[in-house]
Amino acid sequence: MRKVCAAILSAAICLAVSGAPAWASEHQSTL
């Protein structure tokens, strides 16, 4: 179970890291 939790956490971190710049640039362009 610990490996599953680690995999989910790493996937969530990867999504956040890859999605944050795009989200920020979208908001900057709308502002």
Biopython code that builds the backbone (N, CA, C, O; Angstrom):
import numpy as np
from Bio.PDB.StructureBuilder import StructureBuilder

atoms = [
    (1, "MET", "N", (0.842, -1.210, 0.000)),
    (1, "MET", "CA", (0.000, 0.000, 0.000)),
    (1, "MET", "C", (0.871, 1.253, 0.000)),
    (1, "MET", "O", (0.511, 2.265, -0.600)),
    (2, "ARG", "N", (2.011, 1.181, 0.671)),
    (2, "ARG", "CA", (2.882, 2.362, 0.745)),
    (2, "ARG", "C", (3.399, 2.730, -0.645)),
    (2, "ARG", "O", (3.527, 3.908, -0.976)),
    (3, "LYS", "N", (3.699, 1.699, -1.465)),
    (3, "LYS", "CA", (4.171, 1.979, -2.826)),
    (3, "LYS", "C", (3.070, 2.644, -3.639)),
    (3, "LYS", "O", (3.337, 3.542, -4.438)),
    (4, "VAL", "N", (1.839, 2.207, -3.436)),
    (4, "VAL", "CA", (0.722, 2.809, -4.172)),
    (4, "VAL", "C", (0.567, 4.266, -3.772)),
    (4, "VAL", "O", (0.375, 5.133, -4.624)),
    (5, "CYS", "N", (0.650, 4.534, -2.480)),
    (5, "CYS", "CA", (0.534, 5.927, -2.006)),
    (5, "CYS", "C", (1.665, 6.776, -2.575)),
    (5, "CYS", "O", (1.439, 7.915, -2.983)),
    (6, "ALA", "N", (2.867, 6.237, -2.606)),
    (6, "ALA", "CA", (4.006, 6.987, -3.135)),
    (6, "ALA", "C", (3.817, 7.265, -4.621)),
    (6, "ALA", "O", (4.145, 8.354, -5.093)),
    (7, "ALA", "N", (3.295, 6.300, -5.359)),
    (7, "ALA", "CA", (3.082, 6.488, -6.793)),
    (7, "ALA", "C", (2.032, 7.558, -7.038)),
    (7, "ALA", "O", (2.194, 8.396, -7.924)),
    (8, "ILE", "N", (0.951, 7.536, -6.254)),
    (8, "ILE", "CA", (-0.109, 8.540, -6.406)),
    (8, "ILE", "C", (0.431, 9.921, -6.065)),
    (8, "ILE", "O", (0.145, 10.893, -6.765)),
    (9, "LEU", "N", (1.207, 10.011, -4.995)),
    (9, "LEU", "CA", (1.771, 11.304, -4.595)),
    (9, "LEU", "C", (2.720, 11.836, -5.660)),
    (9, "LEU", "O", (2.664, 13.018, -5.998)),
    (10, "SER", "N", (3.584, 10.988, -6.190)),
    (10, "SER", "CA", (4.540, 11.438, -7.210)),
    (10, "SER", "C", (3.805, 11.866, -8.472)),
    (10, "SER", "O", (4.199, 12.839, -9.116)),
    (11, "ALA", "N", (2.742, 11.154, -8.835)),
    (11, "ALA", "CA", (1.968, 11.534, -10.015)),
    (11, "ALA", "C", (1.289, 12.876, -9.790)),
    (11, "ALA", "O", (1.257, 13.713, -10.692)),
    (12, "ALA", "N", (0.746, 13.089, -8.596)),
    (12, "ALA", "CA", (0.093, 14.365, -8.292)),
    (12, "ALA", "C", (1.103, 15.504, -8.325)),
    (12, "ALA", "O", (0.798, 16.589, -8.821)),
    (13, "ILE", "N", (2.300, 15.268, -7.803)),
    (13, "ILE", "CA", (3.336, 16.310, -7.812)),
    (13, "ILE", "C", (3.744, 16.617, -9.248)),
    (13, "ILE", "O", (3.907, 17.782, -9.612)),
    (14, "CYS", "N", (3.911, 15.579, -10.065)),
    (14, "CYS", "CA", (4.276, 15.795, -11.471)),
    (14, "CYS", "C", (3.193, 16.600, -12.174)),
    (14, "CYS", "O", (3.506, 17.517, -12.935)),
    (15, "LEU", "N", (1.929, 16.277, -11.936)),
    (15, "LEU", "CA", (0.837, 17.025, -12.569)),
    (15, "LEU", "C", (0.849, 18.467, -12.107)),
    (15, "LEU", "O", (0.662, 19.375, -12.917)),
    (16, "ALA", "N", (1.066, 18.697, -10.824)),
    (16, "ALA", "CA", (1.072, 20.066, -10.300)),
    (16, "ALA", "C", (2.236, 20.858, -10.884)),
    (16, "ALA", "O", (2.074, 22.016, -11.268)),
    (17, "VAL", "N", (3.412, 20.231, -10.950)),
    (17, "VAL", "CA", (4.594, 20.939, -11.467)),
    (17, "VAL", "C", (4.430, 21.251, -12.948)),
    (17, "VAL", "O", (4.807, 22.331, -13.401)),
    (18, "SER", "N", (3.870, 20.310, -13.704)),
    (18, "SER", "CA", (3.727, 20.530, -15.144)),
    (18, "SER", "C", (2.534, 21.429, -15.453)),
    (18, "SER", "O", (2.526, 22.110, -16.478)),
    (19, "GLY", "N", (1.535, 21.440, -14.587)),
    (19, "GLY", "CA", (0.336, 22.232, -14.854)),
    (19, "GLY", "C", (0.422, 23.648, -14.320)),
    (19, "GLY", "O", (-0.271, 24.535, -14.819)),
    (20, "ALA", "N", (1.268, 23.886, -13.300)),
    (20, "ALA", "CA", (1.339, 25.218, -12.694)),
    (20, "ALA", "C", (1.797, 26.291, -13.685)),
    (20, "ALA", "O", (1.147, 27.334, -13.761)),
    (21, "PRO", "N", (2.880, 26.097, -14.449)),
    (21, "PRO", "CA", (3.321, 27.141, -15.389)),
    (21, "PRO", "C", (2.255, 27.476, -16.421)),
    (21, "PRO", "O", (2.051, 28.648, -16.738)),
    (22, "ALA", "N", (1.575, 26.471, -16.947)),
    (22, "ALA", "CA", (0.534, 26.719, -17.948)),
    (22, "ALA", "C", (-0.617, 27.501, -17.324)),
    (22, "ALA", "O", (-1.154, 28.421, -17.940)),
    (23, "TRP", "N", (-0.998, 27.131, -16.090)),
    (23, "TRP", "CA", (-2.083, 27.832, -15.403)),
    (23, "TRP", "C", (-1.698, 29.281, -15.142)),
    (23, "TRP", "O", (-2.519, 30.183, -15.310)),
    (24, "ALA", "N", (-0.456, 29.509, -14.733)),
    (24, "ALA", "CA", (0.004, 30.868, -14.439)),
    (24, "ALA", "C", (0.052, 31.702, -15.712)),
    (24, "ALA", "O", (-0.362, 32.862, -15.704)),
    (25, "SER", "N", (0.550, 31.132, -16.805)),
    (25, "SER", "CA", (0.653, 31.895, -18.054)),
    (25, "SER", "C", (-0.738, 32.217, -18.586)),
    (25, "SER", "O", (-0.951, 33.290, -19.151)),
    (26, "GLU", "N", (-1.690, 31.296, -18.411)),
    (26, "GLU", "CA", (-3.061, 31.567, -18.855)),
    (26, "GLU", "C", (-3.642, 32.739, -18.078)),
    (26, "GLU", "O", (-4.285, 33.610, -18.663)),
    (27, "HIS", "N", (-3.427, 32.772, -16.776)),
    (27, "HIS", "CA", (-3.975, 33.855, -15.964)),
    (27, "HIS", "C", (-3.283, 35.177, -16.264)),
    (27, "HIS", "O", (-3.916, 36.232, -16.228)),
    (28, "GLN", "N", (-1.989, 35.128, -16.558)),
    (28, "GLN", "CA", (-1.277, 36.362, -16.894)),
    (28, "GLN", "C", (-1.799, 36.922, -18.213)),
    (28, "GLN", "O", (-1.921, 38.138, -18.362)),
    (29, "SER", "N", (-2.107, 36.049, -19.171)),
    (29, "SER", "CA", (-2.582, 36.527, -20.468)),
    (29, "SER", "C", (-3.983, 37.111, -20.336)),
    (29, "SER", "O", (-4.323, 38.060, -21.043)),
    (30, "THR", "N", (-4.807, 36.555, -19.435)),
    (30, "THR", "CA", (-6.166, 37.079, -19.257)),
    (30, "THR", "C", (-6.123, 38.406, -18.507)),
    (30, "THR", "O", (-6.969, 39.273, -18.726)),
    (31, "LEU", "N", (-5.133, 38.567, -17.615)),
    (31, "LEU", "CA", (-5.006, 39.832, -16.890)),
    (31, "LEU", "C", (-4.465, 40.895, -17.840)),
    (31, "LEU", "O", (-4.278, 42.044, -17.440)),
]
sb = StructureBuilder()
sb.init_structure("model")
sb.init_model(0)
sb.init_chain("A")
sb.init_seg("    ")
for serial, (resi, resn, name, xyz) in enumerate(atoms, 1):
    if name == "N":
        sb.init_residue(resn, " ", resi, " ")
    sb.init_atom(name, np.array(xyz, "f"), 0.0, 1.0, " ", f" {name:<3s}", serial, name[0])
structure = sb.get_structure()
